[in-house]
Amino acid sequence: MKGDVTQMNSKGQVPVQMNPSSQRQEAPGGLLDSVMKAVIVIGSGLFVLAAFGNSLTWHLQRFWGASGDFWQNQWTKVHQRWEGHETALFYAGAMFVPFVAFWGSNLLLMLVDYTGMPNFITRYRIQVDKNNPVDPVKLRHAVKTVVLNQLFISVPMVVVCWAVMFSNGNPCGPELPTFHRGLLEMAFCAVLEELLFYYSHRLFHHPALYKHFHKQHHEWTAPIGVVSLYAHPLEHVLSNMLPALIGPVILGSHLVTTTLWYALALVSTTISHCGYHLPFLPSPEFHDYHHLKFNQNFGVLGVLDRLHGTDANFRKTKAYERHTLLLSLTPLTESIPDPPRKVQ
């Protein structure tokens, strides 16, 4: 592409095209200006959410109010059964439940990746010519790395979270949070994750750091679900774990809210990496394109990418047109196909 700068990896492979305009955005003044815009936009959004929260959640609050006694009774039973063992209860909720959510969804996806079947799932593959089926040696290495990251990094970090949260209160209290509070806390965690993940992720794409740390994650130009946690240990701490863990710690969230958020974060990143744009699930096109092109789409929600212009090229593609909730059974690669490749 005319005017582009090509950046090679350490082996001289996989050229990554860097647009000069995107490079100019890394200048301190431009970056500071973008950060200020992000703070203004996100801060305004939080203000609106707080100001009109009652209206936005009125119908859901009515449902929660009608069934609130049921959920409170269930939690009371759990709390009484684990009384005096709050540490174990916290670990069961904040470690075991998200662990089951992550591996439950990924075992199903890996079965499809490994066998290339069934067709009613593989037909939704985003990069149709990749991982069909997945390389078993590469898959085993990824799974091993993910397990080690979870055992030796994720678990200790959750232990630290428990220590901090317990020192400031009791996250396993007998009363469940109100629906309104739980919803606001989840929204806060999502915004905080977007901020921390975007900037840490973009930092790991700096040439001085990329080849030493983030290149490992980008070995998968066509990602699969389990690759969401396939990363160098430093990246796993700063980009994978910290953005997701820190929200409930800051808020002193109840264990139920913390458990729901951690499980949601893991399932969400699994979907973002799964490689299949399945009906009625969030679109993975945004992050799949990041793995394909390297220098686009650094965030989770896409808000900061829009503010910084790091999705400019993505928004010119068919992948962007496909980046929507699929409400039919027709794969979007069929209804919105890529343009035919030019014959050299």
C-alpha positions as CSV (number, residue, x, y, z in Angstrom):
1,M,0.0,0.0,0.0
2,K,1.4,3.4,-1.0
3,G,2.8,5.3,1.9
4,D,2.7,2.4,4.4
5,V,5.6,1.4,6.6
6,T,6.2,-2.4,6.9
7,Q,7.3,-3.7,10.2
8,M,8.8,-7.3,10.3
9,N,8.8,-9.6,13.2
10,S,12.0,-11.0,14.7
11,K,12.2,-13.8,12.1
12,G,11.6,-11.5,9.2
13,Q,8.1,-13.0,8.7
14,V,4.6,-11.8,8.9
15,P,4.8,-8.2,7.7
16,V,2.7,-5.8,9.7
17,Q,1.7,-2.7,7.7
18,M,1.8,0.4,9.7
19,N,0.0,3.5,8.4
20,P,1.9,6.7,8.9
21,S,-1.2,8.4,10.1
22,S,-1.5,5.8,12.9
23,Q,2.1,6.3,13.7
24,R,1.5,10.0,14.2
25,Q,-1.2,9.2,16.7
26,E,1.5,7.8,18.9
27,A,3.1,11.2,19.3
28,P,2.7,12.4,23.0
29,G,0.5,15.3,22.2
30,G,-1.8,13.3,20.0
31,L,-2.1,10.5,22.5
32,L,-2.7,12.9,25.4
33,D,-5.5,14.6,23.4
34,S,-7.1,11.2,22.6
35,V,-6.9,10.2,26.2
36,M,-8.6,13.4,27.2
37,K,-11.3,12.7,24.7
38,A,-11.8,9.2,26.0
39,V,-12.1,10.5,29.6
40,I,-14.7,13.1,28.5
41,V,-16.8,10.6,26.5
42,I,-16.6,7.8,29.0
43,G,-17.2,10.1,32.0
44,S,-20.2,11.6,30.3
45,G,-21.5,8.2,29.6
46,L,-21.2,7.2,33.3
47,F,-22.9,10.4,34.3
48,V,-25.8,9.7,32.0
49,L,-26.0,6.1,33.2
50,A,-26.1,7.3,36.8
51,A,-28.6,10.1,36.1
52,F,-31.1,8.0,34.2
53,G,-30.3,4.6,35.8
54,N,-33.8,4.3,37.3
55,S,-35.5,4.7,33.9
56,L,-33.1,2.5,32.1
57,T,-33.4,-0.4,34.5
58,W,-37.0,0.0,35.5
59,H,-38.4,-3.1,33.8
60,L,-35.5,-5.3,34.8
61,Q,-35.7,-4.0,38.4
62,R,-39.4,-5.0,38.5
63,F,-38.4,-8.5,37.4
64,W,-35.6,-8.6,40.0
65,G,-37.9,-7.3,42.6
66,A,-40.5,-10.0,41.8
67,S,-37.9,-12.8,42.0
68,G,-35.5,-11.1,44.4
69,D,-36.7,-13.2,47.4
70,F,-35.9,-16.4,45.4
71,W,-32.3,-15.4,44.7
72,Q,-31.8,-14.0,48.2
73,N,-33.1,-17.3,49.7
74,Q,-30.7,-19.3,47.5
75,W,-27.8,-17.2,48.5
76,T,-28.8,-17.5,52.2
77,K,-28.6,-21.2,51.9
78,V,-25.2,-21.1,50.4
79,H,-24.0,-18.5,52.9
80,Q,-25.2,-20.6,55.9
81,R,-23.6,-23.8,54.5
82,W,-20.3,-22.1,54.1
83,E,-20.5,-20.0,57.3
84,G,-17.1,-19.7,58.9
85,H,-15.4,-20.7,55.6
86,E,-15.7,-17.4,53.8
87,T,-12.2,-17.8,52.2
88,A,-13.1,-21.1,50.6
89,L,-16.5,-19.7,49.5
90,F,-14.7,-16.8,47.8
91,Y,-12.3,-19.1,46.0
92,A,-15.2,-21.3,44.9
93,G,-17.0,-18.3,43.4
94,A,-14.2,-16.2,42.1
95,M,-11.9,-19.1,40.9
96,F,-13.9,-22.3,40.3
97,V,-17.0,-20.9,38.7
98,P,-15.1,-18.7,36.1
99,F,-12.7,-21.7,35.6
100,V,-15.7,-23.9,34.7
101,A,-17.2,-21.2,32.5
102,F,-13.9,-20.8,30.6
103,W,-13.0,-24.5,30.1
104,G,-16.6,-25.6,29.6
105,S,-17.0,-23.3,26.6
106,N,-13.5,-23.9,25.3
107,L,-13.7,-27.7,25.5
108,L,-16.7,-27.6,23.2
109,L,-14.9,-25.2,20.8
110,M,-11.7,-27.2,20.8
111,L,-13.7,-30.3,19.9
112,V,-15.0,-28.5,16.9
113,D,-11.5,-27.0,16.1
114,Y,-9.8,-30.4,16.4
115,T,-12.3,-32.5,14.4
116,G,-13.5,-29.9,11.9
117,M,-17.1,-31.0,12.8
118,P,-20.0,-30.5,13.0
119,N,-20.6,-28.6,9.8
120,F,-23.4,-26.5,11.3
121,I,-20.8,-24.8,13.5
122,T,-17.8,-24.8,11.2
123,R,-19.8,-23.1,8.4
124,Y,-19.7,-20.0,10.6
125,R,-15.9,-19.8,10.6
126,I,-14.7,-16.2,10.0
127,Q,-11.4,-17.1,8.3
128,V,-12.8,-19.9,6.2
129,D,-9.4,-21.3,5.1
130,K,-7.8,-21.5,8.5
131,N,-7.9,-24.0,11.4
132,N,-9.8,-26.5,9.3
133,P,-8.9,-28.5,11.4
134,V,-6.5,-26.9,13.9
135,D,-2.9,-28.0,14.1
136,P,-2.9,-30.5,17.1
137,V,0.7,-29.8,18.1
138,K,0.0,-26.0,18.1
139,L,-3.2,-26.6,20.0
140,R,-1.5,-28.7,22.7
141,H,1.2,-26.1,23.2
142,A,-1.5,-23.4,23.6
143,V,-3.5,-25.4,26.1
144,K,-0.3,-26.1,28.2
145,T,0.6,-22.4,28.3
146,V,-2.9,-21.4,29.3
147,V,-3.0,-23.9,32.1
148,L,0.3,-22.7,33.4
149,N,-0.8,-19.1,33.2
150,Q,-3.9,-19.9,35.2
151,L,-2.2,-22.0,37.9
152,F,0.8,-19.8,38.5
153,I,-0.5,-16.3,37.7
154,S,-4.3,-16.2,37.7
155,V,-4.8,-18.1,41.0
156,P,-2.2,-16.0,43.0
157,M,-3.8,-12.8,41.6
158,V,-7.2,-13.9,42.8
159,V,-5.8,-14.7,46.2
160,V,-4.4,-11.2,46.4
161,C,-7.8,-9.8,45.4
162,W,-9.4,-11.7,48.2
163,A,-6.9,-10.4,50.7
164,V,-7.5,-6.8,49.6
165,M,-11.2,-7.1,49.5
166,F,-11.4,-8.9,52.9
167,S,-9.2,-6.2,54.5
168,N,-11.8,-3.6,53.4
169,G,-14.9,-5.5,54.3
170,N,-16.7,-8.9,53.7
171,P,-17.3,-9.7,50.1
172,C,-19.3,-12.7,51.1
173,G,-21.9,-10.9,53.1
174,P,-25.3,-12.4,53.8
175,E,-27.2,-9.7,51.8
176,L,-27.2,-9.7,48.0
177,P,-26.7,-6.3,46.3
178,T,-29.7,-4.7,44.7
179,F,-30.2,-5.3,41.0
180,H,-29.5,-1.6,40.3
181,R,-26.1,-1.7,42.2
182,G,-25.1,-4.9,40.5
183,L,-25.8,-3.5,37.1
184,L,-23.9,-0.3,37.7
185,E,-20.9,-2.3,39.1
186,M,-20.9,-4.5,36.0
187,A,-21.0,-1.4,33.8
188,F,-18.1,0.2,35.8
189,C,-16.0,-3.0,35.4
190,A,-16.7,-3.1,31.7
191,V,-15.6,0.5,31.2
192,L,-12.5,0.1,33.4
193,E,-11.5,-3.1,31.5
194,E,-11.8,-1.2,28.2
195,L,-9.5,1.5,29.4
196,L,-6.9,-0.7,30.9
197,F,-6.9,-3.4,28.2
198,Y,-6.8,-0.9,25.3
199,Y,-3.8,1.0,26.6
200,S,-1.8,-2.0,27.9
201,H,-2.6,-3.9,24.7
202,R,-1.5,-1.0,22.6
203,L,1.7,-0.6,24.7
204,F,2.5,-4.3,24.0
205,H,2.3,-3.5,20.3
206,H,5.2,-1.0,20.6
207,P,8.2,-2.4,18.6
208,A,10.4,-2.4,21.7
209,L,7.9,-4.8,23.5
210,Y,6.1,-6.6,20.8
211,K,8.8,-9.2,19.8
212,H,9.7,-10.0,23.5
213,F,6.1,-10.3,24.9
214,H,3.1,-9.9,22.6
215,K,4.4,-11.8,19.6
216,Q,3.6,-15.0,21.3
217,H,-0.1,-14.3,21.4
218,H,-0.1,-13.2,17.7
219,E,1.4,-16.6,16.6
220,W,-2.3,-17.3,16.0
221,T,-3.3,-15.0,13.1
222,A,-6.6,-17.0,13.0
223,P,-7.4,-17.3,16.8
224,I,-9.4,-20.0,18.6
225,G,-11.2,-19.6,21.9
226,V,-8.5,-21.0,24.2
227,V,-5.9,-18.6,22.7
228,S,-7.6,-15.8,24.6
229,L,-5.3,-16.6,27.6
230,Y,-2.3,-17.8,25.5
231,A,0.2,-15.1,26.3
232,H,3.6,-14.3,27.8
233,P,3.4,-14.2,31.6
234,L,3.9,-10.4,31.8
235,E,1.2,-9.8,29.3
236,H,-1.1,-12.2,31.1
237,V,-0.7,-10.2,34.3
238,L,-1.0,-6.7,32.8
239,S,-3.4,-7.2,29.9
240,N,-5.4,-10.3,30.6
241,M,-5.9,-10.4,34.4
242,L,-5.4,-6.9,35.8
243,P,-8.1,-5.1,33.6
244,A,-10.7,-7.8,34.5
245,L,-9.8,-8.3,38.2
246,I,-9.4,-4.7,39.4
247,G,-13.0,-3.5,39.1
248,P,-14.6,-5.6,41.8
249,V,-11.6,-4.9,44.1
250,I,-12.0,-1.1,43.7
251,L,-15.7,-1.3,44.3
252,G,-15.6,-3.9,47.1
253,S,-18.1,-5.9,45.2
254,H,-20.2,-8.7,46.6
255,L,-18.9,-12.2,45.7
256,V,-22.0,-12.8,43.5
257,T,-21.3,-9.7,41.4
258,T,-17.6,-10.6,41.3
259,T,-18.3,-14.2,40.2
260,L,-20.7,-13.0,37.5
261,W,-18.2,-10.4,36.2
262,Y,-15.2,-12.8,36.1
263,A,-17.2,-15.5,34.4
264,L,-18.6,-13.0,31.9
265,A,-15.2,-11.6,31.2
266,L,-13.7,-15.0,30.4
267,V,-16.6,-16.2,28.3
268,S,-16.5,-12.8,26.4
269,T,-12.8,-13.1,25.6
270,T,-13.4,-16.7,24.5
271,I,-16.1,-15.6,22.1
272,S,-13.9,-12.8,20.8
273,H,-11.1,-15.3,20.0
274,C,-13.3,-18.3,19.0
275,G,-13.1,-17.7,15.2
276,Y,-16.8,-18.4,14.6
277,H,-19.4,-15.8,14.1
278,L,-22.3,-17.8,15.5
279,P,-25.9,-16.8,15.5
280,F,-27.3,-14.9,18.6
281,L,-23.8,-14.5,20.1
282,P,-21.7,-11.3,20.3
283,S,-19.7,-10.7,17.1
284,P,-16.0,-11.8,17.2
285,E,-15.2,-10.0,13.9
286,F,-13.6,-7.0,15.7
287,H,-10.9,-8.9,17.5
288,D,-10.5,-11.6,14.8
289,Y,-9.5,-8.7,12.5
290,H,-6.9,-7.6,15.0
291,H,-5.3,-11.0,14.9
292,L,-5.4,-10.9,11.1
293,K,-4.0,-7.4,10.6
294,F,-2.1,-6.7,13.9
295,N,-2.4,-2.9,13.9
296,Q,-6.2,-2.4,14.2
297,N,-8.8,-2.9,16.9
298,F,-6.9,-2.9,20.2
299,G,-9.8,-2.6,22.6
300,V,-12.7,-4.7,23.9
301,L,-15.8,-2.5,23.3
302,G,-14.3,-0.5,20.4
303,V,-15.0,2.9,22.0
304,L,-11.3,3.8,22.4
305,D,-10.4,2.5,19.0
306,R,-13.0,4.9,17.5
307,L,-11.6,7.8,19.6
308,H,-8.0,7.0,18.6
309,G,-8.7,6.1,15.0
310,T,-7.2,2.6,15.5
311,D,-10.2,1.0,13.7
312,A,-10.1,3.3,10.6
313,N,-9.0,0.6,8.3
314,F,-11.3,-2.0,9.8
315,R,-14.3,0.2,9.2
316,K,-13.5,0.1,5.4
317,T,-13.7,-3.7,5.2
318,K,-16.4,-6.3,4.8
319,A,-15.5,-7.6,8.2
320,Y,-16.8,-4.3,9.7
321,E,-20.1,-4.8,7.8
322,R,-20.3,-8.3,9.3
323,H,-19.5,-7.0,12.8
324,T,-23.1,-7.3,14.0
325,L,-25.3,-9.6,15.9
326,L,-26.2,-12.5,13.6
327,L,-30.0,-13.0,13.8
328,S,-30.4,-15.6,11.1
329,L,-28.9,-19.0,10.3
330,T,-27.1,-17.8,7.2
331,P,-23.4,-17.3,7.8
332,L,-22.4,-13.7,7.3
333,T,-19.5,-14.8,5.1
334,E,-22.2,-15.9,2.6
335,S,-24.5,-12.9,2.9
336,I,-21.7,-10.4,3.1
337,P,-18.8,-12.1,1.3
338,D,-15.4,-10.6,0.9
339,P,-14.7,-9.0,-2.6
340,P,-13.0,-11.3,-5.0
341,R,-9.2,-11.2,-4.8
342,K,-7.5,-9.5,-7.7
343,V,-5.5,-11.8,-10.0
344,Q,-1.9,-10.6,-10.2
